[in-house]
């Protein structure tokens, strides 16, 4: 079901379409792209935002503490692909998913039990 604001937009778009305006002209008047005007006109819902993935991101120093290694070793392992790192923010700061580190710890403990 369309939200009330979308219903009002749709009525306005429908009226402008009946007046002979193109999607591009309507979009310029209303501040939308012509594709979004077409979607509202055809009752196509807008793009869905992906569900946020709730996973704790760890800084290199936290990973080093968990693994019992130096922070430079964490960075080196990330550079070599041994640890999966994610770059965040405009500076490209490295972060590591906690579940990746936990799976590494589980693998390490199972290998040491052999």
C-alpha positions in Angstrom: 0.0 0.0 0.0 1.3 3.4 -0.9 2.0 5.9 1.9 -0.3 9.0 2.0 2.5 11.2 0.7 3.1 8.8 -2.2 -0.7 8.8 -2.9 -0.6 12.6 -3.2 2.4 12.4 -5.4 0.8 9.8 -7.6 -2.3 12.0 -8.0 -0.2 14.9 -8.9 1.8 12.8 -11.4 -1.3 11.4 -12.9 -2.8 14.8 -13.4 0.4 16.0 -15.1 0.5 12.9 -17.3 -3.1 13.6 -18.4 -2.0 17.2 -19.3 0.5 15.6 -21.7 3.8 16.1 -19.8 6.6 13.5 -20.1 8.1 11.7 -17.1 11.2 13.9 -17.5 9.2 17.1 -17.5 7.3 16.0 -14.4 10.5 14.9 -12.7 12.0 18.4 -13.3 8.9 20.1 -11.8 8.7 17.8 -8.8 12.4 17.2 -8.1 12.5 13.5 -9.0 14.2 11.5 -11.6 12.1 10.5 -14.6 12.5 6.9 -13.6 11.1 7.5 -10.1 8.2 9.4 -11.6 7.5 6.4 -13.8 7.7 4.1 -10.8 5.3 6.2 -8.7 2.9 6.4 -11.7 3.0 2.6 -12.2 2.8 1.9 -8.4 6.2 0.3 -8.4 7.8 0.6 -4.9 11.1 2.4 -4.6 14.4 0.6 -4.0 14.6 -1.4 -0.8 17.5 -0.7 1.5 19.4 -3.8 2.4 18.9 -5.0 6.0 21.8 -3.8 8.1 24.2 -6.5 9.0 24.7 -6.4 12.7 28.2 -7.6 13.2 30.8 -6.2 15.5 33.7 -4.6 13.8 37.0 -4.8 15.6 40.0 -2.4 15.3 43.4 -4.0 14.6 44.5 -3.5 18.2 41.5 -5.4 19.5 42.2 -8.3 17.1 45.9 -8.3 18.2 44.8 -8.5 21.8 42.4 -11.4 21.1 44.9 -13.4 19.0 47.9 -12.6 21.4 50.0 -11.1 18.6 51.4 -7.7 17.8 49.2 -5.1 16.0 51.7 -5.0 13.1 51.3 -8.7 12.6 47.5 -8.2 12.3 48.1 -5.6 9.6 50.6 -7.8 7.8 48.2 -10.8 7.9 45.4 -8.5 6.5 47.7 -7.3 3.7 48.6 -10.9 2.8 44.9 -12.0 2.9 45.2 -14.3 5.9 42.7 -12.1 7.7 39.7 -10.5 6.0 39.8 -6.8 6.5 37.2 -4.2 5.7 38.1 -0.6 4.9 35.6 1.9 6.3 35.3 5.7 6.3 37.0 8.2 4.0 40.5 7.3 5.4 40.0 3.6 4.7 40.5 2.5 8.3 40.8 -1.2 8.7 38.2 -3.2 10.6 37.7 -6.9 11.2 34.5 -8.8 11.7 34.4 -10.4 15.1 32.9 -13.6 13.7 35.8 -13.9 11.3 38.3 -13.7 14.2 36.2 -16.1 16.3 36.2 -18.6 13.5 40.0 -18.2 13.2 40.3 -18.9 17.0 38.1 -22.0 16.7 40.2 -23.3 13.8 43.4 -22.6 15.8 42.1 -24.3 18.9 40.9 -27.4 16.9 44.3 -27.6 15.1 46.2 -27.4 18.4 44.1 -30.3 19.9 45.3 -32.7 17.2 
